[in-house]
Amino acid sequence: MGSRVLLLLTGLNLLDYLDRYLLAALASLIKEELSLSGRAYGFLGTAFFLVYLLTSPLFGWLGDRFGRLKLMAGGAVLWSVATSLTAWVSSYPWLLLTRGLVGVGEASFGTLAPAYMADRLPLERRSAALGVFYLAIPVGAALAYLAGGFLGSRLGWRPVFLLGGLPGLLLALAVIRLPAEALPPLSPPGPALFPRTSFPALWRVPTLKRLMLGYGMTTFTLGGLAFWMPRFLEVEKGLSLAQANYLLFGAVTVAGGLGTVVGGYLGSRLLARRVEGPLWLSAGGALAALPLGALAIFAPSPWLYIPGIVGAIFLLFLNPGLLTALVVSVAGPARRAQAVALNIIVIHLVGDVPSPFLIGVVADLWNLTAGVALTLAALAVAAGFFLAALPHVQGDLRQAGEGEPSGAGRA
């Protein structure tokens, strides 16, 4: 796959996550102007991911049958327009509507882009390429925090949404000109009134089930922290809006970006030796992030909680590239986009659909520290699921027709 393709898709993915996390970066300003409770604000994040996971299966089915490029570009246009329209919302229902439209647009791109990349890459190169692609997650989130701290504190929250949505329209025009992928023949052939997915068969694959549930628990942690951490740093650590966002910008840029690249690189290296290697890395990272996450949440001194934040972010961002590479590989060529769609459904349904709302509920009942601490339990469960997938991954890859990468199984 050419560097131009990877650059364009990574750039669009960066804008995806920038637009997604502007709501978190501007939390205090939005909550104050619209007089929102913790529950109401948390439900904005939940609503986004509900729409995201509900529309992903449709895009997975359409992408596997009719191609990815037009759907990806159309999704980018939709979420970019919806983000810009957020600048004019006057009430909570309208804010919910614009976030839902952002979810539809991002579901198209998030479902189809990894499948498109996997079609153009051999097994042993997917983890590294997807590591670069998912570098956009921490960088995009970090840019959202920077925009919230720098622009939000000066201009207010509305102009930030307007400016954030416009660049995606330009990149969408470039993506539509990328080369089309070769689609496998339909089986069984013929049209269907409603999408007939391969979800039940995919869910019966032992590696996929355990992998997706573990990924979902790390998404519970990442989604909950990404949504609530700016507010947490203000309320519980005493930072200003700008200070909280600048801290998260630096931590997510450096630690998150480095973790994503290292995870993709190590995933490819480990996969070249043993197909179980990426799962060991994910399980170890989740377990190691537990004490660092506890330090970030409970330590009163910035000399303790800042290193905890940085270390936990690094370890959590090891996962996106290498786990998605395993998902598309274990699914096999004919079901990649539907496997990504199912992965999106599972990780968001058990992950960042409930986590922002649940943290908000606990914050209203007790305090935000107690709410954020829910993420630590999710990390322990994630490690268990990754370890449970280890005995199955080699056989499931062979069953999918991927075989083993060159060098796999060497001591």
Secondary structure, 3 states (H helix, E strand, C coil): CCHHHHHHHHHHHHHHHHHHHHHHHCHHHHHHHHCCCHHHHHHHHHHHHHHHHHHHHHHHHHHHHHCCHHHHHHHHHHHHHHHHHHHHCCCHHHHHHHHHHHHHHHHHHHHHHHHHHHHCCCHHHHHHHHHHHCCHHHHHHHHHHHHHHHHHHHHCHHHHHHHHHCHHHHHHHHHCCCCCCCCCCCCCCCCCCCCCCCHHHHHCCHHHHHHHHHHHHHHHHHHHHHHHHHHHHHHCCCCCHHHHHHHHHHHHHHHHHHHHHHHHHHHHHHHHHCCCHHHHHHHHHHHHHHHHHHHHHHCCCHHHHHHHHHHHHHHHCCHHHHHHHHHHHHHCHHHHHHHHHHHHHHHHHHHHCHHHHHHHHHHHHCCHHHHHCHHHHHHHHHHHHHHHHCCCHHHHHHHCCCCCCCCCCCC
